Amino acid sequence: MKVTIIGFWGGYPAAGGATSAYLVEEKDFKLLVDAGSGSLSKLQKYINISDLDAVIVSHYHHDHVADIGVLQYAKLVGSYVTGEKDILPIYGHTEDKQGFATLTHHYTKGVAYDPNGTLEIGPLSITFLETDHPVPCYGMRITNGESTLVYTADTTYQEAWIDFAKDADVLITDCNFYADQDGAQAGHMTSKEGAVIAEKANVKQLILSHLPQYGDLNQLVFEAKQYYHGPVQLAKEGFVWKSVEK
Ligand code: ZN
């Protein structure tokens, strides 16, 4: 399994950047997890849009779905240019009916996921944890059967993350706030909270994402390292995490 960070800013993209979007690849299968603002432009630095097999969204906040609309236009233009008429499935929850409806267009189809079940997409299995956020949002545990990525999406700290992230190979956390701030009011976590989850869940690597546009971001890593003893790093566009298959 290979994970490429496409976008990592929280709320809005800093100059030249993109908000939440992660490309998960297993063999030839390509899944885009969230499609934040600026992500479609960035994605094309790594793959062709027509090579995407599926998209899944955690929730319908703009910084996670802003580029779904332009992705749909890209599929439409692609159909004229290449004659390709395949339908791209976009998986989402249905607790926001209006949001879910926006996933369907000429060459994309909204597909409901059941947050209580296991979703099989190509070679990947995905389970969900409802996050604590102002709107319904789901974190994901994505595995190829051997290696596991856990993505918190947007959430305040909750104990349930520890079980959910147990022994994951890599954990991507919501780190929208510095350790001395209160992220909970905005529905997000601090560097400290993400690190506490990583430590207690015994994950092998921590990536801090959904980053703030202010302050010295290296401070977030410094803070996280006070609570988690494995490798920590800031999300960066183009950063690739690859599983070591046994
Ligand atoms: Zn959100």
Residues whose N, C-alpha, C, O or C-beta is under 5 A from the ligand:
A	BS01	ZN	H61 D154
